Amino acid sequence: MNWHPQGDLLSILAPSPNIHCQNTFVGTAGTLSDPCVRTDSPEARITDVNWNRVFTRTEVKLIQPVFDFGKISAGIAAAEAGVEVAKQREAGARADIELNVRKAYYGLKFAREVIDMLDEGSGYVDDALKKLDKDLTNGTGNVSVTDRLRMRTVRAELDARILEAKRLQGIARESLRTLLGSEAPADIDVDDEEFEPPEVKERMMTYYEDLARANRPEVRLLDYAVKAKSALSDLERRKEYPDLVLIATGVLAVAQTVDDPQNAYYNHYFNSRSVGLAAALRMQLDLGPKIARARRTEAEALEIAHRRTEALGGIILEVRKSYTEATEAASRVAAMDKGQKAGKAWISAVAQNFAVGLAEARDLSDALVAFFGMRTRYLQAVFDLHMARSALSRATGSAEL
């Protein structure tokens, strides 16, 4: 059902039949009755067709809906809600891709920071090995072969971790290039900004729950899905009502070899000109199937409403999980930052003492291991905070956190 006029056009072109009027006289005085009560051709025969004359008949019928008891508005509402469902589904898919891009981006920065840290530690180890080799060769200092073996073991551990970090860096780079598409450069890299923890404002969990209810694409999708199904249910119910329409008709028929009787009561098929306009109620009498479809769509609308409630509970759970992870990661960053700064001061002090012979190789290796551990855990906490913040942004559907 729509507001555009609907119409039918039928046009006939054929040889004209030979049909002529016969005068009829009645009574003893021979009075002439109404003309064309009888014709000279009581039935159509192929021999009565004049192939040199033309018969044409054109019929036009137009139907203009006037009032449809809300069918069109319900259909438009369902279509518009369906379009919004598709848009929100697209927005959700785009948000998932953005989250994956962020994961690859921060993973690449994390791997690069770990490699830089290990390269810095390699400098300490190389300097220590040179000093140990020199002291052992010259027989000076309180060093032993065991100290050199200990430092070589630390060096091997560093080399292994560097290889692992480079492998993770390569995976993150390829993931980022794949997510950005075929046009992304093969040597793609991230910016040189420091890998610092993001700022997360302290807000109540209910704030993020409200954000999710208002902004998350999946929540909006469910809202529009309920609207679409409700509008379809309303449409099926309104199909049980008739349509008020205006019907306009027009007929033009001309047959060159057919007489035209002058009588308003005659329905003359071959020679006629007429127009008509009327209001009518139009309705298909399949009420049983219509009622069944209306009840079915109403039940489907109710089902989607219940599914929305169920899905909303899962979304709120995801928001709470992301919020908890972000809060824990922020606390861990603060704690690990203190540890890595202490480890940095420790390794610097021990390295200086070792250079002048005031510290043993064991002291240096212990300081290196502790520093590497705290620095790696700090970088991991920063990465986790970035990802938790990104996950919270995805869960709420808002970048304003």
Disulfide bonds with the S-S distance in Angstrom:
Cys21-Cys36 1.23
